[in-house]
Amino acid sequence: MPADVKKISRRIFEEVWNNKNIDLVNELMVDDYMHHDPQSPVADGIDSYKQMVLYYLKAFPDLRFTLGDELSEGELVVTRWTATGTHEGDLAGLPRSGKQFSVTGMTMARITNGRVVESWSNWDTLGMMQQLGGSLDATGRAA
């Protein structure tokens, strides 16, 4: 099973995000998918996840994830990643800057019967905002 959960996790990053195949979310995630990321105000469900992907791709059309270490145990897979891109669209109140960024993060996903059921992400949001010329308020939102 570990090889399968790693493959599914990789497909989210490589095919959905990097290749911009948003409709693949319907195949890779359950309808009532639960998303946990304190920096992304996303409701649960695959439609909300797809909206989040489109939101970030609009702000960073060249957004690219490079995958690092992957660890799996049963239904869980943890992936360390680096995201890079150019700020070409508005992002949480921060107007387009044209600046490039590079941040690191980790995502842990629970995959059951070949589909992502739930995930937890933690990434360097402050570092990204600093690189783009913005800042965060006390709640972690763009200020």
TACORCOR-V867967 format. One record per helix or strand. SS is the DSSP state (a for helix, b for strand). FROM is the first residue (numbers start at 0). TO is the last residue. Records with the same first field share a line. If there is no record, write none. Layout:
BEGIN
SS->FROM-TO ; FROM-TO
END
This chain:
BEGIN
a->1-17 ; 21-27 ; 45-58 ; 124-131
b->28-35 ; 63-72 ; 75-85 ; 90-90 ; 93-93 ; 99-111 ; 114-122 ; 135-135 ; 141-141
END
